[in-house]
Amino acid sequence: MKFFFKIMILSVLVVTCNYALAQVKYSELWGKNGEKWDPAGRLPDFSFAGYETGAKEIPIFAVQATLGQNGAKPNDGVDDADELQNLINTIKTPGTVLIPKGTWNLDKRIYIKRSGVVVKGEDGAEFFMRKSLSQIDKENNVDTTPLEMDYSFFQAFINLEGKIVTKKKCSGGVVKNAPQGTKTLSVSKKMKVCVGDWIMITQTDDATESLYKYINNVTDGRSFYQNPPTDELLNEKNMFTFYTKVLGRKGNVITIERPMPINTDTRWNPTVAVLDMEQTTQNIGFQNITLRMNGDAWGGHFKNDGFSGITMNGLMNSWLKDVTIIDADNCIYFHNIAFCTLDGITIKGDKRASNKEIGHHGIFIRDSSRDNLITNFKFEASYLHDLTVEAHATQNVFTNGIGSQLNFDHHRLGPFANLFTNINVGNGNRLMGSSGSFYRGPNSGIYTTLWNIKKTSGNFKLPTTTSSERALKKSAPDWFYLNAIGVQGVKASEERLQYVEFTNGENFSPKNLYEAQKAFRLKK
């Protein structure tokens, strides 16, 4: 009987213990199903990130041309760039240029500038870059002296380029202040805007730099833009760009689809312009292809030769899918793009040593790029800056990723409200290892959000202040209003008003904030 009683007690303890372990907790910022979320609070709405705001699948366009149909051949060591460029320039759109399996050589830059053009490979299709862009330029008698820094930032072999166009006669101003979280704006009475229009809302800093100080929580009177005057990026005062659809209009009051992520203030000359979606460059795709550089060693910081993969500039609703980049100085750059998706990006080294940083930037988002989705990514090698946001990049989402020792590089100039969720960084010692010249302000503005960030080794911690930056950070400390939900070991700072939950590996839900917010929005 005593034995039976002991077994019963043990069974109850096991069941109780398992129940406790199985209990799921929920964030006070979100709740179980979004019931605690407040769009006027510190947790932004990330649900609109990606192709067509996540509401549509990436399309499949019919094959209109095949590389090799005009004489090019794989695996023959001959440059194939001219035929590829000609097919891109001439196919019927929307359409796909198919790249057969095999190795194709590119000795020139490739440009896709037309809406509805996709370059897609068969399984086993590879572009090989045997020469660097600087070597190619020198062979073509180009003066590379003024391009030396460009090879570290802007030059790439694959260039997806376009324009986000507004209708010139359909713009006006916001005439009343409105709080963060609102979906109604009062615009000038004569503004031509209709239900169903896509609009672009911009806000530009004033003479007192109040917008910069608001986004970065600067509390003193320090001048930002004039120090040093030679840094052209410091003169970019248009610090806020926002795209949304108009759902209603009554008089001069419009109702928009999305909550405003920051205050709208007439001090910042808030302007509303109607997008010309027919003229805006969209539906450019590059997918199922490997880009392999020839393996020359990386020269070091600001010493890139131009073995760089892809730039995306001035686009909406475009994508990279199932792309592998090998031995690159820089892998992918975003400039002023919105609602684009990167799905299934693999970045790795082959001839370059994998036990150290093999290049400059992995994925770099800048220049007011917003609402982009980077998902299902894998870093099998480390870069000096793996995932970077800079220069007013906002509401971009990095999710479902894995790396060996990833860092989330916040590169100053007012990136804010970006999300990193459901990512395993590998070794966690570089988690927030960030860079950028300190005179450009804090590494990150408000509402940076980390949600369910895992590691296999190392320790998560926020960066410390160096002596050269102490004066700046005293008035504008980094990581202000940081949200860290499910980031093991990270502690909140009272000075920075950081919000921290679930730092001990608790069983919390949802594990992926982006997917939860998207499901919440689409259900409604």
C-alpha positions as CSV (number, residue, x, y, z in Angstrom):
1,M,0.0,0.0,0.0
2,K,2.8,2.4,0.9
3,F,4.5,1.5,-2.4
4,F,1.3,2.2,-4.3
5,F,0.9,5.5,-2.4
6,K,4.4,6.6,-3.3
7,I,3.8,5.8,-7.0
8,M,0.6,7.9,-6.9
9,I,2.5,10.9,-5.4
10,L,5.3,10.6,-7.9
11,S,2.8,10.4,-10.8
12,V,1.1,13.6,-9.5
13,L,4.4,15.4,-9.2
14,V,5.4,14.4,-12.8
15,V,2.0,15.5,-14.2
16,T,2.2,18.8,-12.2
17,C,5.8,19.4,-13.4
18,N,4.9,18.7,-17.0
19,Y,1.9,20.9,-16.8
20,A,4.0,23.8,-15.4
21,L,6.5,23.3,-18.2
22,A,3.8,23.2,-20.7
23,Q,2.1,26.4,-19.6
24,V,2.4,29.1,-22.2
25,K,2.9,32.7,-21.3
26,Y,2.1,35.7,-23.4
27,S,3.7,39.1,-23.8
28,E,2.1,42.2,-22.2
29,L,2.7,44.0,-25.5
30,W,0.7,41.5,-27.6
31,G,-1.3,39.1,-25.5
32,K,-2.5,35.7,-26.8
33,N,-4.1,36.9,-30.1
34,G,-3.3,40.6,-30.3
35,E,-5.9,41.7,-27.7
36,K,-3.2,43.7,-25.7
37,W,-1.6,45.3,-28.7
38,D,-1.9,49.1,-28.9
39,P,-0.8,50.7,-32.2
40,A,-0.2,53.9,-30.3
41,G,2.2,52.0,-28.0
42,R,5.8,50.9,-28.3
43,L,5.2,47.8,-30.5
44,P,4.9,48.7,-34.2
45,D,2.7,46.9,-36.7
46,F,5.1,44.8,-38.8
47,S,2.4,42.8,-40.6
48,F,2.5,44.7,-43.9
49,A,6.1,43.7,-44.7
50,G,6.9,41.8,-47.9
51,Y,5.5,41.4,-51.4
52,E,2.1,43.0,-51.8
53,T,1.9,43.6,-48.0
54,G,2.0,39.8,-47.5
55,A,-1.5,39.5,-48.9
56,K,-0.5,37.8,-52.2
57,E,1.9,35.1,-53.3
58,I,4.9,35.9,-55.4
59,P,3.7,35.4,-59.0
60,I,4.9,33.0,-61.7
61,F,5.4,34.6,-65.1
62,A,5.6,32.5,-68.3
63,V,9.0,31.9,-69.8
64,Q,9.5,34.3,-72.7
65,A,13.2,33.6,-73.4
66,T,16.0,31.2,-72.5
67,L,19.7,32.1,-72.1
68,G,21.5,30.2,-74.8
69,Q,18.9,30.6,-77.5
70,N,21.1,33.1,-79.3
71,G,24.4,31.2,-79.1
72,A,25.6,31.4,-75.5
73,K,26.6,28.1,-73.9
74,P,27.2,27.1,-70.3
75,N,30.5,25.8,-69.0
76,D,32.5,27.1,-71.9
77,G,34.4,29.9,-70.1
78,V,33.0,32.6,-72.4
79,D,31.3,35.7,-71.2
80,D,27.5,35.4,-71.4
81,A,26.5,38.8,-70.1
82,D,25.6,40.4,-73.5
83,E,23.1,37.8,-74.5
84,L,21.5,37.8,-71.0
85,Q,21.2,41.6,-71.0
86,N,19.6,41.6,-74.4
87,L,17.0,39.0,-73.4
88,I,16.2,41.0,-70.3
89,N,15.8,44.2,-72.4
90,T,13.6,42.7,-75.1
91,I,11.3,40.0,-73.6
92,K,7.6,40.4,-73.5
93,T,6.4,41.4,-70.1
94,P,5.4,40.1,-67.7
95,G,7.8,37.3,-68.5
96,T,10.7,35.2,-67.4
97,V,14.2,34.7,-68.7
98,L,15.1,31.1,-68.0
99,I,18.7,30.2,-67.1
100,P,19.4,26.6,-67.9
101,K,21.5,24.5,-65.4
102,G,25.3,24.9,-65.7
103,T,27.8,27.7,-65.1
104,W,27.4,31.0,-67.0
105,N,30.1,33.7,-66.9
106,L,29.3,37.3,-66.2
107,D,32.1,39.8,-67.0
108,K,29.7,42.8,-67.0
109,R,27.1,44.3,-64.8
110,I,23.5,43.1,-65.5
111,Y,20.6,45.5,-65.2
112,I,16.9,44.8,-64.8
113,K,14.9,48.0,-65.1
114,R,11.6,47.0,-66.5
115,S,8.5,46.0,-64.5
116,G,7.5,42.4,-64.9
117,V,10.9,40.9,-65.7
118,V,12.0,37.8,-63.8
119,V,15.3,36.0,-64.2
120,K,14.9,32.4,-63.0
121,G,17.3,29.5,-63.0
122,E,16.8,25.8,-63.4
123,D,18.1,23.7,-60.6
124,G,21.9,23.9,-60.9
125,A,22.0,27.3,-62.7
126,E,25.0,29.4,-61.6
127,F,26.5,32.7,-62.6
128,F,30.3,32.9,-62.1
129,M,32.1,36.2,-61.6
130,R,35.7,35.5,-62.4
131,K,36.8,39.1,-62.4
132,S,36.0,41.8,-59.9
133,L,34.1,44.9,-61.0
134,S,37.2,47.1,-60.4
135,Q,39.2,44.8,-62.6
136,I,36.5,44.9,-65.3
137,D,36.3,48.7,-65.1
138,K,40.1,49.1,-65.4
139,E,40.1,46.8,-68.5
140,N,37.5,49.1,-70.0
141,N,39.6,52.2,-69.2
142,V,37.3,53.5,-66.5
143,D,38.9,55.7,-63.9
144,T,38.3,53.7,-60.8
145,T,39.7,56.3,-58.3
146,P,36.3,57.9,-57.6
147,L,34.7,54.5,-57.4
148,E,37.0,53.0,-54.7
149,M,34.4,53.6,-51.9
150,D,31.5,52.6,-54.2
151,Y,32.9,49.1,-54.5
152,S,32.4,48.9,-50.7
153,F,28.8,50.0,-50.8
154,F,27.0,50.5,-54.1
155,Q,28.5,48.5,-57.0
156,A,27.1,45.0,-57.8
157,F,26.9,42.5,-60.7
158,I,23.1,42.1,-60.6
159,N,21.2,45.4,-60.4
160,L,17.4,45.6,-60.0
161,E,16.6,49.2,-60.5
162,G,13.6,51.4,-60.9
163,K,11.6,54.4,-59.6
164,I,8.8,54.9,-57.1
165,V,6.7,57.5,-58.9
166,T,4.0,59.9,-57.6
167,K,1.4,61.8,-59.5
168,K,2.6,65.4,-59.7
169,K,-0.8,67.0,-59.5
170,C,-2.1,64.8,-56.7
171,S,-0.3,65.9,-53.6
172,G,-1.0,68.1,-50.6
173,G,-0.2,68.6,-46.9
174,V,-1.5,67.2,-43.7
175,V,-3.1,70.3,-42.0
176,K,-3.6,69.0,-38.4
177,N,-1.3,67.1,-36.0
178,A,-2.2,63.5,-35.4
179,P,-1.0,61.0,-32.8
180,Q,0.9,57.7,-33.4
181,G,-1.5,54.9,-34.1
182,T,-4.2,57.0,-35.9
183,K,-5.8,55.9,-39.2
184,T,-7.3,59.3,-40.0
185,L,-5.5,62.3,-41.3
186,S,-6.8,65.8,-42.2
187,V,-5.4,66.9,-45.6
188,S,-5.6,70.0,-47.6
189,K,-9.1,70.4,-49.1
190,K,-8.0,70.6,-52.7
191,M,-5.9,67.5,-52.6
192,K,-6.9,64.9,-55.3
193,V,-7.0,61.6,-53.4
194,C,-9.6,58.9,-53.8
195,V,-10.6,55.6,-52.1
196,G,-8.3,52.9,-53.3
197,D,-5.3,55.2,-54.0
198,W,-1.9,54.2,-52.7
199,I,-0.3,57.3,-51.0
200,M,3.2,58.2,-49.8
201,I,3.4,60.2,-46.6
202,T,6.7,62.0,-45.9
203,Q,7.9,64.1,-43.0
204,T,11.0,66.4,-43.1
205,D,13.0,67.7,-40.2
206,D,12.7,71.4,-39.2
207,A,15.4,73.9,-38.3
208,T,15.4,72.8,-34.7
209,E,16.0,69.1,-35.7
210,S,12.9,68.1,-33.7
211,L,12.1,65.1,-35.9
212,Y,15.6,63.7,-35.6
213,K,15.4,64.2,-31.8
214,Y,12.0,62.6,-31.6
215,I,13.0,59.4,-33.6
216,N,16.3,59.1,-31.7
217,N,15.1,60.4,-28.3
218,V,17.8,63.1,-28.2
219,T,17.3,65.3,-25.2
220,D,19.8,68.2,-25.6
221,G,20.3,71.0,-28.1
222,R,23.2,69.4,-30.0
223,S,23.3,70.1,-33.7
224,F,23.2,66.9,-35.8
225,Y,23.3,67.9,-39.5
226,Q,26.2,70.2,-39.6
227,N,28.8,68.0,-38.0
228,P,30.7,67.2,-40.2
229,P,29.3,69.0,-43.3
230,T,31.2,66.7,-45.7
231,D,29.0,63.7,-44.9
232,E,26.3,64.0,-47.5
233,L,24.0,61.6,-45.7
234,L,23.7,64.0,-42.8
235,N,22.0,66.5,-45.1
236,E,19.1,64.1,-45.8
237,K,16.4,65.6,-43.6
238,N,13.5,63.6,-45.0
239,M,13.6,61.1,-42.2
240,F,10.2,59.5,-42.6
241,T,8.5,57.9,-45.6
242,F,5.3,55.8,-45.2
243,Y,3.2,54.0,-47.8
244,T,-0.5,53.1,-47.3
245,K,-3.8,52.6,-49.1
246,V,-6.7,55.1,-48.7
247,L,-9.8,53.3,-47.4
248,G,-12.1,56.3,-47.1
249,R,-12.5,60.1,-47.5
250,K,-15.0,62.5,-46.0
251,G,-14.4,66.1,-46.8
252,N,-10.7,66.7,-46.1
253,V,-10.4,63.7,-43.7
254,I,-8.9,60.5,-45.2
255,T,-8.9,57.1,-43.6
256,I,-5.9,55.0,-44.2
257,E,-5.3,51.2,-44.1
258,R,-2.4,51.2,-41.6
259,P,-1.9,52.9,-38.3
260,M,0.7,55.8,-38.4
261,P,3.8,54.4,-36.7
262,I,4.9,57.8,-35.3
263,N,3.3,61.2,-34.6
264,T,2.3,63.4,-37.6
265,D,3.3,66.9,-36.8
266,T,2.9,70.0,-38.9
267,R,6.4,71.2,-37.8
268,W,7.7,68.4,-40.1
269,N,5.8,69.5,-43.2
270,P,3.9,66.2,-43.5
271,T,3.1,65.7,-47.2
272,V,0.8,63.3,-48.9
273,A,1.3,62.3,-52.5
274,V,-0.6,59.7,-54.6
275,L,1.5,57.0,-56.0
276,D,1.4,56.3,-59.8
277,M,1.4,52.5,-59.5
278,E,1.4,52.0,-63.3
279,Q,4.7,54.0,-63.6
280,T,6.3,52.7,-60.4
281,T,8.7,49.8,-61.0
282,Q,7.3,46.5,-59.7
283,N,7.4,42.8,-60.1
284,I,11.1,42.4,-60.8
285,G,12.3,39.0,-59.7
286,F,15.6,37.1,-59.5
287,Q,15.4,33.5,-58.3
288,N,16.7,30.0,-58.0
289,I,20.3,31.0,-59.0
290,T,23.7,30.8,-57.4
291,L,26.1,33.7,-57.7
292,R,29.7,32.5,-57.2
293,M,32.7,34.9,-57.0
294,N,36.1,33.6,-57.9
295,G,37.2,33.3,-54.3
296,D,39.9,36.1,-54.2
297,A,40.4,37.1,-50.5
298,W,38.5,40.0,-49.2
299,G,40.7,43.1,-48.9
300,G,39.2,44.3,-45.7
301,H,37.0,47.2,-44.5
302,F,36.6,49.8,-47.3
303,K,39.0,47.7,-49.4
304,N,36.5,45.9,-51.6
305,D,37.3,45.1,-55.2
306,G,33.7,44.8,-56.3
307,F,32.9,41.1,-55.9
308,S,29.4,42.1,-54.9
309,G,26.1,40.4,-55.6
310,I,22.9,42.3,-55.9
311,T,21.5,45.8,-55.5
312,M,17.8,46.6,-55.4
313,N,17.0,50.3,-55.9
314,G,13.7,52.2,-56.3
315,L,11.4,49.2,-56.4
316,M,8.1,48.1,-54.9
317,N,6.6,44.6,-54.8
318,S,9.7,42.7,-56.1
319,W,11.7,39.8,-54.9
320,L,14.8,37.6,-54.6
321,K,14.0,33.9,-54.0
322,D,16.2,30.9,-53.4
323,V,19.4,32.7,-54.2
324,T,22.8,31.5,-53.0
325,I,25.7,33.9,-52.9
326,I,29.3,32.6,-52.5
327,D,32.5,34.4,-51.6
328,A,31.2,37.9,-52.1
329,D,32.6,41.2,-50.7
330,N,29.0,42.4,-50.3
331,C,25.9,40.3,-50.9
332,I,22.7,42.3,-51.1
333,Y,21.9,46.0,-50.9
334,F,18.5,47.8,-50.6
335,H,18.1,51.4,-51.6
336,N,14.7,53.1,-51.2
337,I,12.6,50.0,-51.8
338,A,9.3,48.9,-50.2
339,F,7.2,45.8,-49.9
340,C,9.9,43.5,-51.3
341,T,10.6,39.9,-50.2
342,L,13.8,38.0,-49.9
343,D,12.9,34.4,-49.4
344,G,15.5,31.6,-49.1
345,I,18.7,33.5,-49.3
346,T,21.9,31.5,-48.5
347,I,25.2,33.3,-47.9
348,K,28.4,31.3,-47.6
349,G,32.1,31.0,-48.3
350,D,33.9,28.4,-50.3
351,K,37.4,29.4,-51.1
352,R,37.3,32.2,-48.5
353,A,38.0,31.0,-45.0
354,S,34.8,30.4,-43.1
355,N,36.5,30.8,-39.6
356,K,36.6,34.6,-40.0
357,E,34.7,37.5,-41.6
358,I,34.8,37.0,-45.4
359,G,33.2,40.3,-46.5
360,H,31.8,43.7,-45.7
361,H,27.9,43.5,-45.7
362,G,25.6,40.6,-45.9
363,I,22.1,42.1,-46.3
364,F,22.1,45.9,-46.1
365,I,18.8,47.9,-45.9
366,R,19.1,51.7,-46.1
367,D,17.8,54.9,-47.7
368,S,14.3,54.9,-46.3
369,S,13.6,51.3,-47.4
370,R,10.6,50.1,-45.5
371,D,8.2,47.2,-45.1
372,N,10.5,44.6,-46.6
373,L,10.5,40.9,-45.6
374,I,13.7,38.9,-45.3
375,T,12.7,35.3,-44.4
376,N,14.2,31.8,-44.4
377,F,17.7,33.0,-44.7
378,K,20.9,31.2,-43.8
379,F,24.4,32.6,-43.1
380,E,27.0,29.9,-43.4
381,A,29.8,32.5,-43.2
382,S,30.2,35.7,-41.2
383,Y,30.4,39.3,-42.5
384,L,31.7,42.4,-40.8
385,H,28.0,43.4,-40.8
386,D,25.6,40.5,-41.4
387,L,22.1,42.1,-41.2
388,T,22.2,45.9,-41.5
389,V,19.7,48.7,-41.2
390,E,20.7,52.3,-41.8
391,A,19.5,55.7,-42.9
392,H,15.7,55.8,-41.9
393,A,15.1,52.1,-42.8
394,T,12.0,51.2,-40.8
395,Q,9.4,48.5,-40.3
396,N,11.6,45.9,-42.1
397,V,11.3,42.3,-40.9
398,F,14.0,39.7,-40.5
399,T,12.5,36.3,-39.7
400,N,13.1,32.5,-39.7
401,G,16.9,32.9,-40.1
402,I,19.9,31.0,-38.9
403,G,23.6,31.8,-38.8
404,S,26.9,30.9,-37.3
405,Q,27.5,34.1,-35.4
406,L,25.0,36.7,-36.7
407,N,25.0,40.3,-35.8
408,F,22.1,42.8,-36.1
409,D,24.0,45.8,-37.3
410,H,22.2,49.1,-36.6
411,H,24.3,51.5,-38.7
412,R,23.0,54.9,-37.4
413,L,21.3,57.8,-39.3
414,G,17.9,57.0,-37.8
415,P,16.9,53.4,-38.6
416,F,14.0,52.6,-36.3
417,A,11.2,50.2,-35.6
418,N,12.7,47.2,-37.4
419,L,11.9,43.6,-36.3
420,F,14.1,40.6,-35.8
421,T,12.0,37.5,-34.9
422,N,12.5,33.7,-34.7
423,I,16.2,33.8,-35.5
424,N,19.0,31.5,-34.3
425,V,22.2,33.6,-34.4
426,G,24.5,30.7,-33.5
427,N,27.2,32.3,-31.2
428,G,25.5,35.2,-29.5
429,N,28.5,37.3,-28.7
430,R,27.9,39.6,-31.7
431,L,24.2,40.0,-31.4
432,M,24.0,43.8,-31.5
433,G,27.5,44.4,-32.8
434,S,26.8,47.6,-34.6
435,S,28.9,50.2,-36.4
436,G,28.7,53.5,-38.3
437,S,30.5,56.8,-37.6
438,F,29.3,57.9,-34.2
439,Y,28.6,61.5,-35.3
440,R,25.6,60.2,-37.3
441,G,23.7,59.7,-34.1
442,P,22.6,56.6,-32.1
443,N,22.9,53.2,-33.8
444,S,19.1,52.8,-33.6
445,G,16.1,55.0,-33.1
446,I,12.9,54.0,-31.2
447,Y,11.1,50.7,-31.2
448,T,13.7,48.3,-32.5
449,T,12.2,44.9,-31.6
450,L,13.9,41.6,-30.9
451,W,11.4,38.7,-30.5
452,N,12.4,35.1,-29.9
453,I,16.1,35.3,-30.7
454,K,18.0,32.1,-29.9
455,K,21.6,31.2,-29.7
456,T,23.7,28.0,-29.5
457,S,26.6,29.5,-27.6
458,G,28.0,32.7,-26.3
459,N,26.1,35.5,-24.4
460,F,23.7,38.1,-25.6
461,K,24.5,41.7,-24.5
462,L,24.0,45.2,-25.6
463,P,27.1,47.1,-26.8
464,T,29.0,49.3,-24.3
465,T,29.8,52.9,-24.8
466,T,33.3,53.8,-26.1
467,S,35.1,56.9,-24.8
468,S,34.7,58.7,-28.1
469,E,30.9,58.3,-28.0
470,R,30.2,59.0,-24.3
471,A,29.2,62.6,-24.7
472,L,26.8,61.7,-27.5
473,K,25.3,58.7,-25.8
474,K,24.7,60.7,-22.6
475,S,22.2,62.8,-24.5
476,A,21.1,60.2,-27.0
477,P,21.7,56.7,-25.7
478,D,21.5,53.8,-28.1
479,W,18.6,51.3,-28.2
480,F,16.1,53.6,-26.7
481,Y,12.6,52.0,-26.3
482,L,14.2,48.7,-27.4
483,N,11.8,45.7,-27.1
484,A,13.5,42.5,-26.2
485,I,11.0,39.6,-26.0
486,G,12.5,36.1,-25.5
487,V,16.1,37.2,-25.8
488,Q,17.9,35.1,-23.2
489,G,19.9,37.1,-20.6
490,V,19.3,40.6,-22.0
491,K,18.5,43.1,-19.2
492,A,16.4,46.2,-19.4
493,S,17.9,49.7,-18.9
494,E,15.9,52.2,-17.0
495,E,17.8,55.0,-18.7
496,R,16.8,53.7,-22.1
497,L,13.2,52.7,-21.2
498,Q,13.8,49.3,-22.6
499,Y,11.1,46.6,-22.3
500,V,12.2,43.1,-21.6
501,E,10.3,39.9,-21.2
502,F,11.1,36.1,-21.0
503,T,14.8,36.2,-20.6
504,N,15.2,32.8,-19.0
505,G,13.9,30.6,-21.8
506,E,10.3,30.6,-20.7
507,N,7.7,28.9,-22.9
508,F,6.0,32.0,-24.4
509,S,3.9,32.6,-27.5
510,P,3.8,33.6,-30.3
511,K,7.3,32.6,-31.3
512,N,7.1,34.6,-34.5
513,L,5.7,38.1,-34.0
514,Y,5.5,38.9,-37.7
515,E,3.4,35.8,-38.5
516,A,1.1,36.5,-35.5
517,Q,0.6,40.1,-36.6
518,K,0.0,39.2,-40.2
519,A,-2.6,36.5,-39.2
520,F,-4.3,39.0,-36.9
521,R,-4.5,41.6,-39.7
522,L,-5.7,39.3,-42.4
523,K,-8.3,37.7,-40.2
524,K,-9.8,41.1,-39.4
